[in-house]
């Protein structure tokens, strides 16, 4: 594959934004976005769909070792647990996501703290009219390509209530820069892990993941569906061993990808070992993808970078435009 091959099908040059992800991430965290100043919060609810929902998944992972209860809402309804110690964080990268706007309007009627993030759109207008705490973050190319711009911008704003320090953030940024040299369009050779994985994917991928990497697995599923236009399955590895494993008794074009963390729980590592033994016994080819070493931000963001780029390469190999979203637009145009 050469850059000219990518440009033949990538009509809006999405790959160029991905090539700049490390730079965009650093710019966003170093921006002048104002941090929050909230106190007495014991419940945080992240509301968002698609790529914005992934942001909630990642922040949920970051907060998992705190005493704060975290929920991620991907739909229209807030949980009944909302009270004066709840912070609702509504994110719509486009600013026009109907489900998230609905949540935002519902939250306004409740005794909770509320902040919203978007790139203009209806959400910005609504927040200005209702005097809701709001941060405007620019969109890069498309909502999914804007992931690092929004994540690191939100990280900057929410840092006072997160169990992280700037050393954790810097480590993740350096890791992104290292990975960029390996998987970007400037390195289209046999050592490009994202490209190699993309070439291997010829059927329906089933992504097995441990609980701690849920955000990266769901994002990979979404990216393969949205960018590559292929059916994709994602299953928790522990749960899959109680039901999903049975589906391998009949041969199909499904391909297992094992998404593993460097410091997975010992019992999870045991499960990976057994699962690999099972696949080998059935002569089923599988791929392994490992997180980098480091803090939770480094692990998740670097996995997402690797796997998002994989989805772009799959699209190009399949002669598909990764940017087009005709089917999504079909649904959106019919929503109130």
N, C-alpha and C positions, 0 to 999 in steps of 0.2 A: 504494500500500500504506500502511496505517496500523497503529499498534500493536495495535488491536483485531483486525486481520486475523491478525497473528502469534499473538496469544493464543488465537485460535479453534482453531488447530491445534497450537501448541507447548504440549502438555499440562502439562509440568513447568517451563515458563518458562526454557528453556535460554538464550534470548536475553538475559535479565537478567544471567546470569553473564558472558556475552560483553561486555555493556555495561561490566562492572566489571573486565575483564581488566587494564587498565593499573594500576588500584588494587591488584588481587590480586598482580600481578607485583612491584610495589614493596614491598608488605607482606611478601611471601615472601623477597625478597632482604634485607630489613632485619630478618628474624626472628633468633631466638637459636639457630638450628641450628648445631651445632658443626662447624667446618671439619676436613677430614682432615689428617693429619700423616704422609704416606707419603714414603719416599725410595727411590731405586734402582728406579724403575719404568721399564721400556722397552716394556711391552706392556699395553694396556688392552682389556678385552673388556666391551662393554655388552650385557646380555641383557634382552630385553623384547619384548612383542608389541603390535601395534596402536599406540595412542598412546604407550605406554611405549617401543615400538620407535622411534618418531619421535624421542624424546628422545635415544636412542643415535645416531641418524643425525645429529642436530644437533651433539652433542658430538664426533662423528667429524669433522665439517666444521671445527669449532673447532680440533681437534688436528691437522688435515691438514698444517699447515706446521711441525710439530715432528718430532723424531726418534723419537717414540713410535709404535709400531705399534698400530693400532686396528682392532678387529673389532666388528661388530654381529651378535649372534646372535638370530635370530627363529625359535626352534624349541627342540629338546630337548638338542642336543649342543654341548659346548664343543670348540673346535679342539684339535689335539694339541700346539699351541705353548705351552700353559700351563706356567709354571715359577715359581720363587721371585721373579722380577722382574715377574710378571704381577699386575695388579689386575683382578679380576672385579667388575663393578658390575651387580647384579641389580635391576631395577625392575619393580614391578607396582603400578600405581596402586590397583587394587582390593585388592591383597594376596592374591588367590586365583587368579592365572593359573597353570594347571597346567604349561605349558611352562617358565615362568621358575622356578617352584618346583623343577622337575626339574633345571634348570641349577644352581640354588643348592645343592641337595643333592650334585650331582656335584662342584662346586667345593670343597665342604667337605672332600672326600677328597684334594684336591690341595695341593701346597705353595705356594699363591698367597695373595695378600692379597685380602680379600673385604669388600664393603660392600653393603648392601641398602637400598632405599627403597620404602616403601609407605604406604598409609593403613590401618593395622591389618591385619586378615585373618590368613590362615594364615601368611603370610610373617613377620609380626611375631612371632607365637607361636613359629615355628620358630627365628627369630633369637635370641629370648630364651632358648629352651631350649639352643641350641648356642653361646650367647655370641658371636654374629656381630655385627660392627659394623653398626649399624642406625640409620636416621633415619626418624622418623615424620612424614609430611606429610599434612595433611588433604585429603580429596577434596571438590571443589566440584561438586555436582550429579551428575556422571558422569565416568568416566575421561577422555574426550576433552575435556570442558569444563574439566577440572582442569589442562590443559596448562601454562598460565603459572605456576600455583601450584607445580607440580612442577619445571618447568624452572628457574625462578629460585631455588627452594629448593636444588636440586641444584647450581646455579651457585655459590651461597653456600658449600656444603659442599666442592665440588671445586675452588674457585678457586685454592688453593695449587698445584695441579698443572696448571692451565690457562694458556695464553699470552694472558691477558686482564688488564686492570686495571679498576678501578672506573669509570674514565672511559668505557670501552667499554660497560659495563653501563648507566651513566646515560644515555648517548646512546640506547641501545635503548629505555629506559623513556620518555624524552621523545618519541621517535618514535612509540611506542605511544599516548601521550596525544594526539598530533597526529592520528594516524590515527583514533582513537576518535571524534573530533568529526566526522569525515567519513563514517564507515560504520556507526555505531551506530543503534539504533532511534530515537534522537532526531533523526535526519537522514534521514528516509525521503522523499527527493526525487530529482530527476534528476541531482544532483551526487554521489550516493552510488555510488561505483565498484563496491562489492560487490553492490548491488542491481541496477545496470545490467548487470553480467556475469551475474547470476542470471537476469534476464529474457531474456538472449540465449540461454542454454542451454536448448534444447528437444529436443535429440537426445542422442547419446552423445559426451561430450567426450573428445578425445585431447589430453593435456597434453604438450607438447614442452618439455624442460628441458635446461639445460647441467649438466655434472657438479657444479658448485659449488652448485647449487640443488636437488639430488636430494632432500634432506630435505623441502623445501617442496612439491615436486611429488608425492611419495609421500603426504604428509599430505593434500594436496588431493584426490588420488584416494580415499584412505580416507574422508575427510570426506563427499565426494559419495556414496560408497557407503553409509556408515553413517547420515548425517543425511538425505540426499535420496533414498536408496533407488534410485539409478540406476546403470547400468553405466558404467564409466569406464576409460579407458586412459591409461597414462603411459609415455612413451618418451624416452630420451636423444636429443637432437636430432642428434648426430653419428652414432650408430648407426642412427637411423631413416632417414638418407639412404642407407644401404646396403641396406635391405630394406623398412621400413615405408612408405616413400614410394610404393612400387608399389601399395599398396592404394587410393590416390586415383585410379587409372585407371578405377575403377568407382564411380559415384555412390552415395552412401548418406546416412544421417542422422547420420554422425559429424561432429563439429565441432572444428576445431583451435584450441587455445589455446596461445600462445607465451609461455612463462615466461622472461623475460630479466633478466639482471643488469646493473647499471649499469656494471660493469667486467669484462664477460665477456672471455675470451681473444680476441685479434684474429681468429684463425681461426674461432672460434665466431661472432663478429659477422658475419664473411663468410658463414657458413652461414645465419644468420638472414636476411640480405639475399637470398640465393638462394632460400630457402624461401618468403619472402613473394612474390618474383617468380613462383615456381612456382604458388602458390595463386591469385594474381591472373590468371595465364594460363589457369587452369582455371575461373575465376570462382567460386572457393570462398571463402566468407566465413570470416574468422578473427578472433580477438581477441588483443590483445597485453597482457600484464601485466608491468610493470617493477618491479624491487625499488627500495627507497629507496637513497639514497647513504649510505655509512657502513661500519662494520665488519661482519663476518660475522654477528654476533648480531643487529644491527639489520636486516640484509637478510632473514634467515630468519624471525625472529619476526614482523616486520611483514607479510611475505608470508603467513605462516600465519594471522595475524589477519584479513587481508583475505579470504583464500580460505576459511577456516573460516566466516566470516560469510556469504560467498557461498553456501556449502552450506546454511546455515540458511534463507536467502531462497529458494533453489531449492525446498526442502522446502515452505515456506509457499505459494509460487506453485503447486506441484503438489498442494496440499491434503493434505500428508503431515506426520505428527508426527515432528520430528527426533529426539526422545528414544527412541522405541520401538526395541527391538532383538530382536524375536521370533525372527528367523532365527538370530542369534548364540546366543540362549538355547537354541534347539533343539539346536545342536551341543554347547554346554557341559553341558547336562543329561545328555548321553549319554557324557561323558568320565569316566574314572576319576580 
